Amino acid sequence: MTQSEHLDATFAALADPTRRAILARLASGEVSVMDLAKPFAMSQPAISRHLKVLERAGLISRGRDAQRRPCRIQAKPLGEASGWLEKYRQFWEANFQRLDALLDEMKRKEKKRSRAKRKGDYR
């Protein structure tokens, strides 16, 4: 899979609120499939479908421990997505800094005009 395909799979998996909730739960540690399904008002097969999407995206891995099927979060795809987003965050942050500087300059000019106007009114 190319990096672009990895990002596509990651963002597609993260697009669903149930899958994001599953990842949030897994962020605190390994959890069995049964325990993952408990807080959701959906069937076990529906949860399994969500887990398959997360697994295909590389966001989770599933093990086998006797009767348990523990799931754990995998950080690499999230790190890659975060890195991709970081480039755009930097872009927008630079734009906002330029906008802040422009607004500050406009405020300074407006204050100067106001002071000059007041001084002119009192003469």
Buried (B, 14 or more C-beta within 10 A) or exposed (E): EEEEEBBEBBBEBBEEEBBEBBBEBBEEEBBBBEEBBEEBEEEEEEBBBBBEBBBEBBBBEBEEEEEBBBBEBBEEBBEBBEEBEEEEEEEEEEEEEEEEEEEEEEEEEEEEEEEEEEEEEEE
